[in-house]
Amino acid sequence: MPELPEVEVSRLGITPHLLGESVMRVVVRNPSLRWPVPAEIQELVGLTIVGIRRRAKYLLLETDWGTAILHLGMSGNLKVLPQGTPAGKHDHVDIELANGKLLRLNDPRRFGCLLWTREPVEQHPLLARLGPEPLTEAFDGDYLYQRSRGRKTAVKQFIMDNQIVVGVGNIYANESLFGAGISPKREAGNIGRERYLTLAGEIKAVLARAIGQGGTTLKDFTGSDGKPGYFVQELQVYGRAGQPCTRCGALLREVRMNGRSTVFCPLCQR
């Protein structure tokens, strides 16, 4: 599943091609995504894209009239292509631009979405209750410490809760907790302020490195230019169960937490 770094890489990739461009046509080949593509998406036609933002894992194509909300789901990707490029089996939507290019949404599993709103986008039900962005000043160790008080949930699930902080998916939760030396099974409420300061710093650093490397390619993620992400080469624990810890040499262990693979070092993470 594309996570925050992959979505941010997609935003950076499409922005030079879309920003300031007028939409000439919207072609919907298959409206049956996670939620049906609304007929109102055609209101994009004739409008100019004045902003391209990311909120959590949603991409927001902003105009003066409304906002298109894009989500890549579990297997979606965006590509900028010349108009007239033949569509493949899973190419569900094209947004054609005045510059002769198009933005194509490909989504084999159809868990992504393309929605349209004329209301302030922050009030949309999908966005209204989201926590802060991890790479902003609104997110730090003091914030995590305060929000964790009295919580008995495991710290890994705590930092993956989008109402606490957005975008810390499974891969990056594993890596950040390893970097901070914190066991993923520790109760969130039993972790002290200093350790949360370290953890917040690790979350920021891991996400920033992943964005810089173009994301993490595990199966089928590629950026808008079709190139894979390379952060997978830097993974310290995720996908390395049974291999030696890069710090102490102990064998990394894997458990399932809420159905997700969780890999950690039994000696380095406490």
C-alpha positions as CSV (number, residue, x, y, z in Angstrom):
1,M,0.0,0.0,0.0
2,P,1.4,3.4,-0.9
3,E,2.2,5.2,2.3
4,L,2.8,8.9,3.1
5,P,6.3,9.1,1.5
6,E,5.0,7.4,-1.7
7,V,2.1,9.8,-1.9
8,E,4.4,12.8,-1.3
9,V,6.7,11.6,-4.0
10,S,3.7,11.3,-6.3
11,R,2.7,14.9,-5.4
12,L,6.2,16.2,-6.1
13,G,6.2,14.3,-9.4
14,I,2.9,15.5,-10.8
15,T,3.0,19.1,-9.6
16,P,5.3,20.5,-12.4
17,H,2.9,19.1,-15.0
18,L,-0.4,20.1,-13.4
19,L,0.0,23.3,-11.5
20,G,-1.4,26.3,-13.3
21,E,-2.9,24.0,-16.1
22,S,-6.5,24.0,-17.2
23,V,-8.5,20.8,-17.3
24,M,-9.9,20.1,-20.8
25,R,-11.6,16.7,-20.2
26,V,-12.1,14.1,-17.5
27,V,-12.4,10.5,-18.8
28,V,-13.9,8.0,-16.4
29,R,-13.6,4.5,-17.7
30,N,-14.6,2.7,-14.5
31,P,-16.3,4.7,-11.8
32,S,-16.4,1.7,-9.4
33,L,-13.6,2.5,-7.1
34,R,-13.7,2.4,-3.3
35,W,-16.5,4.9,-3.6
36,P,-18.1,5.6,-6.9
37,V,-16.5,8.5,-8.9
38,P,-19.2,11.1,-8.7
39,A,-20.7,12.7,-11.8
40,E,-19.7,16.0,-10.3
41,I,-16.1,15.3,-11.1
42,Q,-16.9,16.7,-14.5
43,E,-17.1,20.2,-12.9
44,L,-13.3,20.1,-13.1
45,V,-13.5,20.7,-16.9
46,G,-12.6,24.2,-17.7
47,L,-11.0,24.9,-14.3
48,T,-7.4,25.7,-13.6
49,I,-5.5,23.7,-11.0
50,V,-4.1,26.3,-8.6
51,G,-2.8,24.1,-5.9
52,I,-1.6,20.5,-5.3
53,R,-1.4,19.5,-1.7
54,R,-1.2,16.3,0.3
55,R,-3.2,15.7,3.5
56,A,-2.3,12.3,5.1
57,K,-2.4,10.0,2.1
58,Y,-4.9,12.1,0.2
59,L,-3.8,14.2,-2.8
60,L,-5.8,17.4,-3.2
61,L,-6.1,19.0,-6.6
62,E,-7.3,22.5,-5.8
63,T,-9.2,24.9,-8.1
64,D,-11.0,28.2,-7.4
65,W,-14.3,26.3,-7.6
66,G,-13.6,23.1,-5.7
67,T,-11.2,20.3,-4.8
68,A,-10.6,16.9,-6.3
69,I,-9.6,14.3,-3.6
70,L,-7.4,11.5,-4.8
71,H,-6.4,8.4,-2.8
72,L,-4.2,5.6,-4.2
73,G,-5.8,2.8,-2.1
74,M,-3.7,-0.3,-1.8
75,S,-2.3,-0.6,-5.3
76,G,-3.0,2.7,-7.2
77,N,-0.5,4.9,-8.9
78,L,-0.5,8.1,-10.9
79,K,1.3,8.8,-14.2
80,V,1.7,11.9,-16.3
81,L,1.5,10.8,-20.0
82,P,1.0,12.4,-23.4
83,Q,-2.6,12.6,-24.4
84,G,-3.6,9.8,-26.8
85,T,-1.5,7.2,-24.8
86,P,-3.6,4.0,-25.0
87,A,-5.3,3.0,-21.8
88,G,-4.5,-0.3,-20.1
89,K,-6.9,-2.7,-18.2
90,H,-6.7,-0.9,-14.9
91,D,-6.4,2.7,-16.1
92,H,-9.7,4.0,-14.7
93,V,-9.5,7.8,-14.9
94,D,-7.7,10.3,-17.1
95,I,-7.6,14.1,-16.4
96,E,-6.6,15.7,-19.6
97,L,-4.8,19.1,-19.5
98,A,-4.5,22.0,-21.8
99,N,-0.7,21.4,-22.2
100,G,-1.3,18.1,-24.1
101,K,-0.6,15.9,-21.1
102,L,-2.9,13.8,-18.9
103,L,-2.9,12.5,-15.4
104,R,-3.8,8.8,-15.3
105,L,-5.1,6.9,-12.3
106,N,-4.2,3.2,-12.5
107,D,-5.6,1.1,-9.7
108,P,-5.7,-2.7,-10.1
109,R,-7.5,-3.5,-6.9
110,R,-9.8,-0.4,-7.1
111,F,-9.5,0.6,-3.4
112,G,-8.5,4.1,-4.3
113,C,-10.9,7.0,-4.8
114,L,-11.5,10.2,-6.8
115,L,-14.0,12.5,-5.2
116,W,-15.1,16.1,-5.7
117,T,-16.1,18.8,-3.1
118,R,-17.0,22.4,-3.3
119,E,-16.9,22.8,0.4
120,P,-13.7,23.7,2.4
121,V,-11.7,20.5,1.9
122,E,-10.6,20.4,5.6
123,Q,-14.3,19.8,6.5
124,H,-14.7,16.8,4.3
125,P,-15.6,13.7,6.3
126,L,-12.5,11.9,5.1
127,L,-10.2,14.7,6.4
128,A,-12.0,16.4,9.3
129,R,-10.7,14.2,12.1
130,L,-7.1,13.6,11.0
131,G,-4.2,14.2,13.3
132,P,-1.3,16.5,12.5
133,E,1.2,16.0,9.7
134,P,4.4,14.3,11.1
135,L,6.8,16.6,9.2
136,T,5.3,19.8,10.6
137,E,6.0,21.7,13.9
138,A,2.5,20.6,15.1
139,F,4.0,17.1,15.7
140,D,6.7,16.5,18.3
141,G,7.6,14.4,21.3
142,D,5.7,16.5,23.7
143,Y,2.5,16.1,21.6
144,L,2.9,12.3,21.6
145,Y,3.6,12.2,25.3
146,Q,0.5,14.2,26.1
147,R,-1.8,12.2,23.8
148,S,-0.5,8.9,25.1
149,R,-1.3,9.4,28.8
150,G,-3.6,6.7,30.1
151,R,-3.5,4.7,26.9
152,K,-3.1,1.0,27.2
153,T,-2.8,0.3,23.5
154,A,0.5,-0.8,22.1
155,V,2.7,2.1,21.0
156,K,2.9,0.7,17.4
157,Q,-0.8,0.9,17.1
158,F,-0.8,4.3,18.8
159,I,1.5,6.0,16.3
160,M,-0.4,4.3,13.4
161,D,-3.7,5.9,14.5
162,N,-4.5,8.6,11.9
163,Q,-6.3,10.6,14.6
164,I,-3.0,10.8,16.5
165,V,-0.7,11.5,13.6
166,V,-1.2,10.8,9.9
167,G,0.9,8.8,7.6
168,V,2.9,6.6,9.9
169,G,2.1,3.3,8.1
170,N,3.3,-0.1,9.0
171,I,6.7,0.0,7.3
172,Y,7.6,3.4,8.9
173,A,6.2,2.5,12.3
174,N,8.5,-0.6,12.4
175,E,11.5,1.5,11.3
176,S,10.9,4.4,13.7
177,L,10.4,2.2,16.7
178,F,13.6,0.4,15.9
179,G,15.5,3.7,15.6
180,A,14.1,4.9,18.9
181,G,14.9,1.6,20.6
182,I,11.3,1.1,21.8
183,S,9.5,-2.2,21.7
184,P,6.4,-2.1,19.5
185,K,4.5,-4.0,22.2
186,R,5.0,-1.4,25.0
187,E,1.9,0.3,26.2
188,A,1.8,3.8,24.9
189,G,0.9,5.2,28.3
190,N,3.9,3.7,29.9
191,I,6.5,5.4,27.8
192,G,8.2,8.6,29.2
193,R,8.5,12.0,27.7
194,E,12.2,11.7,26.7
195,R,11.6,8.5,24.8
196,Y,8.7,10.1,22.9
197,L,11.0,13.0,22.0
198,T,13.4,10.4,20.5
199,L,10.5,8.6,18.8
200,A,9.1,11.7,17.2
201,G,12.5,12.6,15.9
202,E,12.9,9.1,14.4
203,I,9.5,9.3,12.7
204,K,10.4,12.6,11.1
205,A,13.8,11.3,10.0
206,V,12.6,8.0,8.6
207,L,9.8,9.7,6.6
208,A,12.1,12.4,5.3
209,R,14.7,9.8,4.2
210,A,12.0,7.7,2.5
211,I,10.7,10.8,0.6
212,G,14.3,11.6,-0.4
213,Q,14.7,8.1,-1.7
214,G,11.5,8.1,-3.7
215,G,9.5,5.9,-1.3
216,T,9.7,2.2,-0.6
217,T,9.1,-0.3,-3.4
218,L,7.8,-3.6,-2.0
219,K,5.5,-4.8,-4.7
220,D,4.2,-2.4,-7.3
221,F,4.7,1.1,-6.2
222,T,6.3,3.5,-8.7
223,G,6.3,7.3,-8.7
224,S,4.6,9.4,-11.4
225,D,7.7,9.0,-13.6
226,G,7.5,5.2,-13.4
227,K,10.7,4.9,-11.4
228,P,10.7,2.8,-8.2
229,G,11.5,4.0,-4.8
230,Y,14.8,3.0,-3.2
231,F,14.1,3.3,0.5
232,V,13.6,-0.5,0.6
233,Q,17.4,-0.7,0.5
234,E,17.7,1.1,3.8
235,L,15.1,-0.9,5.8
236,Q,16.6,-2.0,9.2
237,V,13.8,-4.3,10.4
238,Y,10.8,-4.5,8.2
239,G,10.9,-7.6,6.0
240,R,14.0,-8.8,7.8
241,A,12.6,-11.3,10.3
242,G,15.1,-14.0,11.3
243,Q,18.1,-11.9,10.0
244,P,20.7,-10.3,12.3
245,C,20.0,-6.9,13.9
246,T,22.2,-4.3,12.3
247,R,23.1,-3.0,15.7
248,C,23.7,-6.0,18.0
249,G,23.5,-9.0,15.8
250,A,20.6,-10.7,17.6
251,L,18.1,-12.3,15.3
252,L,15.1,-10.1,14.5
253,R,11.7,-11.4,15.6
254,E,8.3,-11.1,13.9
255,V,4.9,-11.0,15.5
256,R,1.5,-10.1,14.2
257,M,-0.2,-7.0,15.7
258,N,-3.6,-6.2,14.5
259,G,-3.0,-8.4,11.5
260,R,0.1,-6.5,10.5
261,S,3.7,-7.8,10.3
262,T,5.8,-6.4,13.2
263,V,9.5,-6.9,13.2
264,F,11.8,-5.9,16.1
265,C,15.0,-6.6,17.8
266,P,14.4,-8.4,21.2
267,L,17.6,-6.8,22.7
268,C,17.7,-3.3,21.2
269,Q,14.1,-2.5,21.6
270,R,12.7,-2.3,25.2
